[in-house]
């Protein structure tokens, strides 16, 4: 296996995004939120079971689920 294939396998199949909470939904211990993908204006629905959420928080999201809390620093896009 070449190095690029190994690197691609580490990254996974879906992008990692930073999402800011816009609204929170909770029913039967199934916590979800609508979040704005940063930078940008796209809104996505994210699963966040077992998380305590507040509007304005930032989370790192992959495959429609929270991975961990994101830092509050500015977000920018760099193309390589």
N, C-alpha and C positions, 0 to 999 in steps of 0.2 A: 504494500500500500504506500502511495506517495505521501509526502508531507502535507500537500494541500488537502487531500482527502481526510487525513487525520485531523487537521485543523477544522475543516468543515464539520466533521463529526462532533467535535468538542462544542461548536457553536449551537448545534441543534438545528432543527428544521424551521422553526419559526423565529421571527425577530424578537428581541428584547426591547421593550418600550418603557418610557417613563410616562406615567399617567397621573393627572391631578384629579382628585375626587370632586365631582360636581353635585351628585345626589346619591343618597344611600337608601337601600332597600333591605329589609330584614323580615323574614317570615319563617317560622319553625326552625330557627337556628341556621338558616341558609342566608348568609350575608352576601349581598352583591352591591355593586355601585356602578353608576355611570361616570366615566372619567374622560377628560380631555387629553388626548395624546399630545405630548410636548416634544418639540415645538410644533405648533399647528393648531387646527381647529376641529379635527376629527373627534367624535365622541364614540366610545365603545363601552359595552357592558362587561364587567369583570367579576369573577367569583372570588370571594375573600372569606371563606369559612373560618370561624374562630378569631376573626380580627375585630378590633375596635376601631371604627372609622369615623372621621370627621371631614366635613367639606373643607377643601383646601389642602388636605394632606397629599403627599406625592408618594407613589408606589412604583416599584419595578415590576412589570407584568410580562409574562410569557405564556402563550397558548391560552389566553383569556383568564388566567389565574394569577394572583399575587405571588411574587417570589420573595420579596423583602421590601422594607421601607426604603425609599429613595432619599438622597440628600436634598436639602432645600436650596442648593446652589443653582445659578442660571443654567439653562439647557441650550445647547447649540448643536448644529449638525455639521459634521466635517466629512468631506468626500475624499477618499484615498484612491 
